[in-house]
Amino acid sequence: MEGASASAFFYAAKFLWMLAVPSTALTLLAGIGLLVAWHHPRAGWWMTALGVLGLVGFGLGPFGRVLAVPLENRFPAFVDDGRPVAGVVVLGGSERPDIAAARGQPALTQAGERLMALADLSRRYPEARILFSGGSGDIGRPPLSEADVVRMALPQLGVDPARVSFEAASRNTAENAALSRELARPAPGERWLLVTSALHMPRAMGCFEAAGFPVIAYPVDYRTTGAPQWTRPFARVSEGLEMTDAALREWIGLVAYRLTGRIDRLLPGPGA
């Protein structure tokens, strides 16, 4: 039953997010408004105007940064205090398995700093265990997993793939945490670092805490300067919408994970 529940959550989350993502929802609102306008002009044009104004407002306004900054600032950047590090967990999400399969070479998103951190930490802590966790968040059966793409990329980063343990079955952050713990089997008192995007770190830390895997945040892939910059518009509508989509996805994810018991607090934080 637990597996069935996890699958139901996975598919429900995918479907609901397809409808809720602001850039899509506002575009659909504007398009539906045009159709409605044929029979109900007043209502239709109002719907279209709201959709277009929403796209422009979220695209050029500071809303994406306002949503992202509290999440990115929640956990401070890691500072090496000289104490030993037993292991490093790097979460997937920076890979494009579909493109990598089609092109025969690694393909990464703008979150590629996760793999840069993997390479850097593997050299800084030569005795530490390195674990990469990432299957696929896509519906269906992709030709490659995120872990497969990382195996392809590691030699280019100067890392021996044999140095890294791979968890390739997870589909979301909760499964990242649970399956990583099973693979790592951390001993009491061991210090493990968790590498993921700063925007995603609160939800990731909450999942690892709920899974009983104590980790130390190692945020990367910052998207903001740390301030909302209220008076600074985005240069492109697409840039602002992308930021808004990404930040709102995390806030919705935090609420959904809290309601379903996948995290113990709505906004996990250091010492909270």
C-alpha positions in Angstrom: 0.0 0.0 0.0 2.9 2.4 0.7 4.2 2.0 -2.8 0.7 2.5 -4.3 0.4 5.7 -2.2 3.7 7.0 -3.3 2.8 6.4 -6.9 -0.5 8.1 -6.5 1.2 11.1 -5.0 3.7 11.2 -7.8 1.1 11.2 -10.6 -1.2 13.6 -8.8 1.6 16.0 -8.1 2.6 16.0 -11.8 -0.9 16.5 -13.1 -1.8 19.3 -10.6 1.4 21.2 -11.2 0.9 21.1 -15.0 -2.3 23.1 -14.3 -1.0 25.3 -11.5 2.3 26.5 -13.0 1.7 30.3 -13.4 3.1 30.6 -17.0 0.8 27.8 -18.2 -2.3 28.7 -16.1 -2.2 32.4 -17.2 -1.7 31.5 -20.8 -4.6 29.1 -20.7 -6.7 31.8 -19.0 -6.0 34.2 -21.8 -6.7 31.6 -24.5 -9.9 30.4 -22.9 -11.0 34.0 -22.5 -10.7 34.5 -26.3 -12.9 31.5 -26.9 -15.4 32.6 -24.3 -15.5 36.1 -25.9 -17.3 34.7 -28.9 -20.5 34.1 -26.9 -19.9 36.2 -23.7 -17.7 39.2 -24.8 -17.5 40.9 -21.4 -16.5 37.8 -19.4 -14.2 36.6 -22.2 -12.3 39.8 -22.5 -11.9 40.1 -18.8 -10.4 36.6 -18.6 -8.1 37.4 -21.5 -7.0 40.7 -19.9 -6.3 39.1 -16.6 -4.3 36.4 -18.3 -2.2 38.8 -20.3 -1.7 41.2 -17.4 -0.7 38.3 -15.2 1.9 37.1 -17.7 3.4 40.6 -18.0 3.2 41.3 -14.3 4.9 38.1 -13.2 7.2 38.2 -16.1 8.6 41.7 -15.6 7.8 42.4 -11.9 9.8 41.2 -8.9 7.4 38.6 -7.7 9.6 35.6 -8.6 12.5 37.0 -6.6 10.2 37.9 -3.7 9.1 34.2 -3.6 12.6 32.8 -4.1 14.6 34.9 -1.6 13.2 33.5 1.6 13.8 29.9 0.4 17.4 30.6 -0.9 18.3 32.4 2.3 16.9 29.8 4.6 20.1 27.8 4.9 23.5 29.5 4.9 26.3 28.6 2.6 28.5 25.8 3.9 31.6 26.8 5.7 34.3 24.1 6.2 35.2 24.1 9.9 37.9 21.4 9.5 35.8 18.6 10.9 35.7 15.4 8.8 33.0 14.8 6.3 31.9 11.1 6.0 29.9 11.5 2.9 28.2 13.8 0.3 24.7 13.3 -1.2 24.1 15.2 -4.4 20.5 15.3 -5.6 19.5 15.0 -9.3 17.5 17.6 -11.1 20.3 19.2 -13.2 20.2 16.6 -16.0 18.3 16.3 -19.3 18.0 12.5 -19.8 15.9 12.8 -22.9 18.4 15.1 -24.7 21.4 13.1 -23.4 19.8 9.9 -24.9 19.1 11.5 -28.2 22.5 13.2 -28.5 24.8 10.7 -26.9 26.4 13.2 -24.6 25.6 14.7 -21.2 22.9 17.4 -21.2 22.4 19.7 -18.2 20.1 22.4 -17.1 21.0 25.7 -15.4 21.3 23.8 -12.1 24.6 22.2 -13.3 26.3 23.7 -10.3 25.2 20.6 -8.4 27.6 18.5 -10.5 30.3 21.1 -10.2 29.9 20.8 -6.4 30.1 17.0 -6.7 33.4 17.2 -8.5 34.8 19.8 -6.1 33.8 18.0 -2.9 35.1 14.7 -4.2 38.5 16.3 -4.4 38.3 18.3 -1.2 37.2 15.2 0.8 39.1 12.3 -0.8 38.0 9.9 1.9 34.3 10.8 1.8 31.7 8.6 0.2 29.9 10.3 -2.7 26.3 9.4 -3.4 24.3 10.7 -6.3 20.5 10.4 -6.0 18.3 10.8 -9.0 16.0 8.5 -11.1 13.5 10.3 -13.2 10.7 12.8 -12.4 9.1 12.2 -15.8 5.9 10.3 -16.4 6.6 7.1 -18.4 9.8 5.2 -18.8 12.6 7.5 -20.0 15.5 6.0 -22.0 18.0 7.2 -19.4 17.8 8.1 -15.7 19.4 11.2 -14.2 22.0 8.9 -12.7 22.9 7.6 -16.2 23.5 11.2 -17.4 25.8 11.9 -14.4 27.8 8.7 -15.1 28.4 10.1 -18.6 29.4 13.5 -17.3 31.8 12.5 -14.5 34.8 11.7 -16.6 34.5 15.2 -18.2 34.6 16.6 -14.6 37.7 14.6 -13.7 35.8 12.2 -11.4 36.1 8.5 -11.6 32.5 7.1 -11.8 33.7 4.2 -9.6 34.1 6.7 -6.8 30.4 7.5 -6.8 27.4 5.4 -5.6 24.3 5.9 -7.6 20.6 5.8 -6.5 18.5 5.7 -9.7 15.0 4.7 -8.5 13.8 8.0 -6.9 11.1 10.1 -8.6 10.8 13.0 -6.2 12.6 14.5 -3.2 10.9 12.3 -0.6 12.1 9.3 -2.4 15.6 10.8 -2.8 15.8 11.0 1.0 14.4 7.6 1.8 16.4 5.7 -0.8 19.6 7.6 -0.1 19.4 6.6 3.5 19.0 3.0 2.5 22.0 3.1 0.3 24.2 5.2 2.6 23.4 3.6 5.9 25.0 6.5 7.8 26.5 5.6 11.1 25.6 7.7 14.2 27.6 10.9 14.4 28.8 10.8 10.8 28.7 14.2 9.0 27.0 14.1 5.6 26.6 17.0 3.2 23.5 17.5 1.1 24.0 19.3 -2.2 21.0 20.7 -4.1 19.8 24.1 -5.4 19.4 26.7 -2.7 15.8 27.2 -3.8 15.1 23.5 -3.2 17.1 23.2 0.0 14.3 23.7 2.6 12.1 21.0 1.1 15.1 18.6 0.6 16.3 19.1 4.2 12.8 18.5 5.5 12.6 15.2 3.6 16.0 14.0 4.8 15.1 14.9 8.4 11.8 13.0 8.1 13.7 10.0 6.6 16.0 9.9 9.6 19.1 10.9 7.6 20.8 13.9 9.3 22.6 16.0 6.7 24.3 19.4 6.5 23.0 21.8 3.9 25.4 22.6 1.0 23.3 25.0 -1.2 24.3 25.8 -4.7 22.7 27.1 -7.9 21.6 30.5 -6.4 19.1 32.3 -8.6 19.0 35.6 -6.7 21.4 38.0 -5.0 19.6 37.4 -1.7 17.4 40.5 -1.9 14.0 40.9 -3.6 15.2 44.0 -5.6 11.7 45.4 -5.7 12.4 48.2 -8.2 14.4 46.1 -10.6 12.3 44.5 -13.4 13.4 41.4 -15.2 15.0 41.9 -18.6 12.7 39.4 -20.3 9.2 38.2 -19.5 10.3 34.6 -19.9 13.0 35.2 -17.3 10.5 36.5 -14.7 8.0 33.8 -15.4 10.7 31.1 -15.1 11.7 32.4 -11.7 8.1 32.6 -10.6 7.3 29.1 -11.8 10.4 27.7 -10.0 9.8 29.5 -6.7 6.0 28.9 -6.5 6.7 25.2 -7.3 8.8 25.0 -4.1 6.2 26.8 -2.0 3.4 24.5 -3.3 5.7 21.5 -2.8 6.3 22.5 0.9 2.6 22.7 1.5 1.9 19.4 -0.2 4.7 17.6 1.5 3.6 18.9 4.9 0.0 17.9 4.4 1.0 14.4 3.3 3.5 13.9 6.1 6.6 13.9 3.9 8.1 16.7 5.9 7.5 17.5 9.6 7.4 21.3 9.4 6.1 23.7 6.7 9.4 25.5 6.3 12.3 23.5 7.6 15.3 25.5 8.6 18.6 25.3 10.6 17.9 24.7 14.3 14.1 24.9 13.7 
